[in-house]
Structures are given as structure tokens and as C-alpha cells.
Amino acid sequence: QVQLVESGGGLVQPGGSLRLSCAASGLTFRFYTITWYRQAPGKQRELVAGITSGGSLNYADFVKVRFTISRDNVKNTVYLQMNSLKPEDTAVYYCNAVRVATMDAYWGQGTQVTVSS
């Protein structure tokens, strides 16, 4: 079955960095658009960054310059490098995989990121 497993979350001080990973299995990874979302307590889930099967990138305005998304189609993994973290970046970060041609879609279980001094 399809699995998306996020990792790399944790507690970091303001201004620090984390790298999140989303490891996929059970699907033809290279065909999928992978998107990171986040959800803070009491707030709606919001798009953070995405990368298409062709490598096109999309970022929310609030993370441009600070976050970088990349993918490794050999390792079936997408990364989210997060720099200059702020307390408002605190949230559960989720990985989403969508195959546009078929609209097959999958979610990971999420990884907690907490930015606090």
C-alpha cells in the first residue's frame, strides 16, 4: 500500500533550521506532485511548498526565501529545508502526494515542528 512518512520535525529556537523529509513507498513517485502543508492549532491547513513531477516549484508567500523544497526521485523522497524559523512556523507539517493525471492522492501522518525559545 501507499505510504508517505514524514520525519525531521522537532523543537528549534527562533532563527534555527530544520530539514523535513517525506519518504514515499508503494507508488510511482516520479509521477507525483508533492506538496507540504501545515496546520497550526486552531487554524486551517495551509499550503507551504510544492514540487511537481517536472520539478516546478511553488511556495507560499510567507516562506519564500526561507524554505526550499526539493525531490530525489531515486530515494523517493521530498525534502523541505526550513531556515530562519519563526514561532509562527510552529505547526504539524504534512506531506501530500497527487498524481494529476489520475487524481490519486495520499497524505502522510504529519510531523510536529515547534519553534520556541
HELIX and SHEET records of a PDB file:
HELIX    1   1 PHE A   29  PHE A   31  5                                   3    
HELIX    2   2 ASP A   61  VAL A   63  5                                   3    
HELIX    3   3 PRO A   87  ASP A   89  5                                   3    
SHEET    1   A 4 GLN A   3  SER A   7  0                                        
SHEET    2   A 4 LEU A  18  SER A  25 -1                                        
SHEET    3   A 4 THR A  77  MET A  82 -1                                        
SHEET    4   A 4 PHE A  67  ASP A  72 -1                                        
SHEET    1   B 6 GLY A  10  VAL A  12  0                                        
SHEET    2   B 6 THR A 111  VAL A 115  1                                        
SHEET    3   B 6 ALA A  91  ARG A  99 -1                                        
SHEET    4   B 6 THR A  33  GLN A  39 -1                                        
SHEET    5   B 6 GLU A  46  ILE A  51 -1                                        
SHEET    6   B 6 LEU A  57  TYR A  59 -1                                        
SHEET    1   C 4 GLY A  10  VAL A  12  0                                        
SHEET    2   C 4 THR A 111  VAL A 115  1                                        
SHEET    3   C 4 ALA A  91  ARG A  99 -1                                        
SHEET    4   C 4 ASP A 104  TRP A 107 -1                                        
END                                                                             
